[in-house]
Every structure is written in structure tokens, then in C-alpha cells.
Amino acid sequence: MKKILCMIFATVFLLLVSGCVISTNESESVVLPPCRIGTSGIQATFGDKYTFESALAEADVVARIEVGNWIAEDTNLYKTYYEARVLQCFKGEIPENFTLLQEGCSVGTMKNYPLFISGNELLVFLNEATEIEYESPYWIIGSFTTLLDVSYDESGARYYVDRYGILGESINIPSNYVHEENVSSEVLSVVVASDPIVSEMQYSYPYIFSEADIVTLLENK
Amino acid sequence: MKRKFMFKAVVYILAVFLMLQTSPYAFAHSSSQEGILAKSYMAEYEGYYIGGEDVGWSIDEGIHTNGTTLTYSFLSSDSYLTSEYRSYVTSGASKWSGTVTITNKTDGSGTGKIGTVYDPNTYIVAAFCNFSTNSSGHLTSWQILMNRAYDQSATILAHELGHAIGLNDLYASKNSGKLMYGYTGGTATGPTSSDKWGAKVITGVHSSHSWGYKYDSTTSTGSNRHVKYCTSCNGLTNTVASCTYNSSNICTVCGIPFGVQPWSIGHETE
């Protein structure tokens, strides 16, 4: 009996250890920021409030992107740099692979605006950055106030989710899928599952827009 | 004996499993906003809310000044800190006169340090940052940085000093008339009465609240819930309760009739 238990224990232990090793190997290919939330906070005064229309007009580029590896941070300017890839460009021209700038770093982040991680899929309004040493740098105009998360329902249909409701309140589309429980529960569960820190945040997710509605809006402008 | 061994083995396996499952992330912040302040009742409301927007001021009990005085010094190493930038700080500080006394410590001993940065690749005009607090939530050090890529003003600095007092940003359009509106396009040029009430609450000057009740939300059966709030500072508590109706169908606590939804908390109505 003792031998059997020892064998079971050894097998479970080896499986757990090997699982850990696989996980470590996977994480080695992905460079994450040193932390998601800075050691101190930032309370920022922003420029003029953007609406969907004004952000679209002012942005050099509007694109659906995927955040890649963390590159570096500037703790004096509270800035983080990431590799990023364009999945779909709605306005302007931008290299497929570019450097994404985000306000915040390991020293300080804004409340409810954690640092990105590889795999985050976003709709962003971008302007080309200047005086940056990394290749093809772009910063998000409007910071977190203009961000939309990209998510999917079970059939794979794409949706754009407003975590904060700041941009969404200016979007004049009658169909807000947050009120359609079968859609919103699927879409929001994907958002939560895609990033471990999301469930720690106090997002209200007041707006969920379908891809068709957002694309129509972008193309009509 | 066998049972003892099995028990040990199971405990050991579980311990190893738990060790391997430990999250790689450390969550440094937690919400410390308790007591008198607005909460986000988004489950009941069909709208957009951030805590504090409904009241017109938002405080953070974990980050605020100790008492009604505040000291700052200019960053001596900042060669870009011209007399113009310094004058914005001085004028911004004077706007809080009567509510909080903000003093420039020219010997460099101020709790806060104020300086500038230059960053054209950001939406941030100015920032309150790099702060630390003691166990009581009192600020022991903090920084305000003005971004030289944007125009600065005494109003912007008064806003940033509002953070050092303990006030949070407000982002809802209905608060565009408050000093703590988080965008430069706001209309306030100094602390409004609402900003001052927030400052009085966080500094402890206003602690004797005069409680009343007002409408909060409506249940699926049509009956209302009310919330306890201070009739002076307008701060909400987290005490939300179902209305209790008399024979005339009027709530005996808040006085709002059954079926009436006054939306008196100032909801976003879009």
C-alpha cells in the first residue's frame, strides 16, 4: 500500500513539475511587463475630452491591434513600450508591426488602467510619436478614455467593448448589446478570461457594440 | 499508521500543487474607498457610473493630506521650472485658501515636490504621482509634474493640488463645471462648492453629517430603493434599503410614492 501511494505521489509530483516547466517555457517566449499595476498611482489631467468623432478626426491611425511583448519602460515619463501588430486598419497608414506606447509603468499607473500584456486585442486611435528610439512608435490619443476592448461571442462574431463608458457615451449607435444578456454574458466572459487582471478591476462595461455597427461608423466618417 | 501516511501524502501533494499555482502577478492596489462617498451601483442602474460622479466629488480615504495644511517645494534640480510655471503653482494654491492652507516651503522640506517634464507623446497635461502614504492614508510624499508640451495654468495646478488634498478626478460630462473634472476643457477656474465639500470631508472638517434619504433605484416589482445621504455635502453612504410603504403607498422613510422614479441622484440620462 505504501509503495502504491509513493508511486501515485511521485507520478503526481512529476506531472506537476513537468507542467510547470512547460508553462515556464511558454512564458519565456512572451515578455510581460514587470507588473500590471505600478507601485504608486497617477492622477492625470487630460487634454480636451474626446468623442468618437473627434478622436477619429484627430487620429493618424485607427486600428484593431494585438499587443505583443513588453519592450521597455521610461520611469521618468511614466511610459511603457510594447511590440504591437495591426490586425485591421480603419484609417491612415501604419506598419504591420509597430511600437505601442502606454501611459504608466512599474513606478506608477492610472487607476483601473493596468499595463497591457501580450495578447490584449484593442481598437485604438493612434498618433505617430516623436523623439522615440523604438521603431514605428505610436501613442494612444485619449489614453484609456478612447480604448475599446475587442471580444467575441461563441460563434466568433466580433464585438467592441467599452470598459469605462467614456468613449461609448459619444457613439451614436442604437444597438448597445450590453442590454442583450445572451450576447453580453458571452462577450464579457471572453474579456475576463483573456486577461487575468480584468476581474480585479472595477469596470462597468456600459457599452458593447457589434463589429458591423463600429465598422459602418468608421467607414461613414 | 497507513492513514497517517496517506494524510501526510495528500497534504504534501496539495501543498506542492498550491505552490505551483501561485499567480505571477502582484496586485498592489485595492479599493480603500469606504465610508461616505459615492458607490457605483451599476447593477441597478442602466447607465454609466464611476464612484463619486453622482455626488460631484470623489475622495480616496487611502490617499489624502493630514489635516487642513499642505506643504510643497519646487524641484530644485528642474532647470525648466521658470517663474511662469512657479506662478501657476502659487496662484493654484491660493485658490484653495479658506479650505486648505497650501504653503511653499522654500527650504525644500515640503511634503510634495513640483516640477516639469516634456512629453509630446501623451494625453496627460499634468499629473499627481509618485506618492506614498502612511498607515492612516496620509500622504508622506507626492509629486506634481507639469507637461511642458501643453499649456499650463493656475486652474490646472489647483486641480492637481486637489489630488494632494485627497480628491479624485471626475470624468462624467455632468461634472465639467467642477475643478476636479479630469479634462482641461472644464469650465471651473477654481474649487467649486462641490469640490470644497469633498475637501472638507476628506480633511475631517465636515464629519457631522445631516442624514436624509433619496431615491436610488427601482426593483423589478416596481417598488423603490432609497439611499442614505448627507443633505449638506451630498455624500452618499453604501446604505441602500428597500422602501417601506404605508397605506397611501408612500415610503415612510424617504417619502417617495410607490412607482415614482425621481432619478434624484443626477444620473446620466443618455
HADDOCK unambig.tbl for C-alpha pairs under 7 A between the chains (distance, minus, plus):
assign (segid A and resid 9 and name CA) (segid B and resid 13 and name CA) 6.98 0.50 0.50
assign (segid A and resid 20 and name CA) (segid B and resid 20 and name CA) 6.97 0.50 0.50
assign (segid A and resid 35 and name CA) (segid B and resid 25 and name CA) 6.49 0.50 0.50
assign (segid A and resid 35 and name CA) (segid B and resid 26 and name CA) 6.96 0.50 0.50
assign (segid A and resid 37 and name CA) (segid B and resid 27 and name CA) 6.59 0.50 0.50
assign (segid A and resid 37 and name CA) (segid B and resid 28 and name CA) 6.46 0.50 0.50
assign (segid A and resid 39 and name CA) (segid B and resid 28 and name CA) 6.47 0.50 0.50
assign (segid A and resid 40 and name CA) (segid B and resid 129 and name CA) 6.97 0.50 0.50
assign (segid A and resid 40 and name CA) (segid B and resid 130 and name CA) 5.53 0.50 0.50
assign (segid A and resid 40 and name CA) (segid B and resid 131 and name CA) 6.07 0.50 0.50
assign (segid A and resid 41 and name CA) (segid B and resid 129 and name CA) 5.93 0.50 0.50
assign (segid A and resid 41 and name CA) (segid B and resid 130 and name CA) 6.75 0.50 0.50
assign (segid A and resid 42 and name CA) (segid B and resid 127 and name CA) 6.48 0.50 0.50
assign (segid A and resid 42 and name CA) (segid B and resid 128 and name CA) 5.77 0.50 0.50
assign (segid A and resid 42 and name CA) (segid B and resid 129 and name CA) 4.57 0.50 0.50
assign (segid A and resid 43 and name CA) (segid B and resid 127 and name CA) 5.61 0.50 0.50
assign (segid A and resid 43 and name CA) (segid B and resid 128 and name CA) 5.07 0.50 0.50
assign (segid A and resid 43 and name CA) (segid B and resid 129 and name CA) 6.43 0.50 0.50
assign (segid A and resid 44 and name CA) (segid B and resid 124 and name CA) 5.95 0.50 0.50
assign (segid A and resid 44 and name CA) (segid B and resid 126 and name CA) 5.95 0.50 0.50
assign (segid A and resid 44 and name CA) (segid B and resid 127 and name CA) 4.32 0.50 0.50
assign (segid A and resid 44 and name CA) (segid B and resid 128 and name CA) 6.34 0.50 0.50
assign (segid A and resid 45 and name CA) (segid B and resid 124 and name CA) 5.81 0.50 0.50
assign (segid A and resid 45 and name CA) (segid B and resid 125 and name CA) 5.57 0.50 0.50
assign (segid A and resid 45 and name CA) (segid B and resid 126 and name CA) 5.34 0.50 0.50
assign (segid A and resid 45 and name CA) (segid B and resid 127 and name CA) 6.06 0.50 0.50
assign (segid A and resid 45 and name CA) (segid B and resid 182 and name CA) 5.08 0.50 0.50
assign (segid A and resid 45 and name CA) (segid B and resid 183 and name CA) 5.59 0.50 0.50
assign (segid A and resid 45 and name CA) (segid B and resid 184 and name CA) 6.79 0.50 0.50
assign (segid A and resid 46 and name CA) (segid B and resid 123 and name CA) 5.55 0.50 0.50
assign (segid A and resid 46 and name CA) (segid B and resid 124 and name CA) 4.73 0.50 0.50
assign (segid A and resid 46 and name CA) (segid B and resid 125 and name CA) 5.42 0.50 0.50
assign (segid A and resid 46 and name CA) (segid B and resid 182 and name CA) 6.07 0.50 0.50
assign (segid A and resid 46 and name CA) (segid B and resid 183 and name CA) 4.65 0.50 0.50
assign (segid A and resid 46 and name CA) (segid B and resid 184 and name CA) 6.18 0.50 0.50
assign (segid A and resid 47 and name CA) (segid B and resid 123 and name CA) 5.94 0.50 0.50
assign (segid A and resid 47 and name CA) (segid B and resid 124 and name CA) 6.64 0.50 0.50
assign (segid A and resid 47 and name CA) (segid B and resid 125 and name CA) 6.14 0.50 0.50
assign (segid A and resid 47 and name CA) (segid B and resid 183 and name CA) 5.40 0.50 0.50
assign (segid A and resid 47 and name CA) (segid B and resid 184 and name CA) 5.19 0.50 0.50
assign (segid A and resid 48 and name CA) (segid B and resid 183 and name CA) 5.50 0.50 0.50
assign (segid A and resid 48 and name CA) (segid B and resid 184 and name CA) 5.56 0.50 0.50
assign (segid A and resid 48 and name CA) (segid B and resid 185 and name CA) 5.07 0.50 0.50
assign (segid A and resid 49 and name CA) (segid B and resid 183 and name CA) 6.04 0.50 0.50
assign (segid A and resid 108 and name CA) (segid B and resid 130 and name CA) 6.71 0.50 0.50
assign (segid A and resid 129 and name CA) (segid B and resid 121 and name CA) 5.51 0.50 0.50
assign (segid A and resid 130 and name CA) (segid B and resid 121 and name CA) 6.88 0.50 0.50
assign (segid A and resid 139 and name CA) (segid B and resid 121 and name CA) 6.11 0.50 0.50
assign (segid A and resid 139 and name CA) (segid B and resid 122 and name CA) 6.81 0.50 0.50
assign (segid A and resid 141 and name CA) (segid B and resid 123 and name CA) 6.08 0.50 0.50
assign (segid A and resid 142 and name CA) (segid B and resid 123 and name CA) 5.68 0.50 0.50
assign (segid A and resid 143 and name CA) (segid B and resid 123 and name CA) 6.18 0.50 0.50
assign (segid A and resid 165 and name CA) (segid B and resid 48 and name CA) 6.04 0.50 0.50
assign (segid A and resid 204 and name CA) (segid B and resid 42 and name CA) 6.66 0.50 0.50
assign (segid A and resid 206 and name CA) (segid B and resid 47 and name CA) 6.52 0.50 0.50
assign (segid A and resid 206 and name CA) (segid B and resid 48 and name CA) 5.86 0.50 0.50
